[in-house]
Amino acid sequence: QFKVYLKSLNAINIIIKQKNIIKGYIFGEVIDGSYHLYKISVHRKLINQGIGALLLDYLIKHLNGLNLLYIYLEVNASNIFAIKLYENYGFIKVNIRKNYYNNNEDALLYNLSLK
């Protein structure tokens, strides 16, 4: 699935790497004037150390320079760490997709206005 993210002409991906170890990454792409954040991940041993915030800071600054309208994403309703991070950045929950994931968990849809 990573190849799909990397091959898109509209992809904007960010990877934090140190000494050949990937600490975290964001994969997404620009669609119709907005950025769809497909995946944000932080190395399991580095969770809660500010890597996710660093990635989002960089992404938001970069996207502001591209004159985009929104960042939007889906997050598993049980992913409390990610939800807290997104809400701290001002993302607003706009909808719920019931039983969205294979394990029948809901997806929460979030948007962040870039204007």
Summary of the structure (lengths in Angstrom):
residues: 115
radius of gyration: 14.0
end to end distance: 31.1
largest distance: 40.7
contacts: 305
relative contact order: 0.16
helix: 28%
strand: 40%
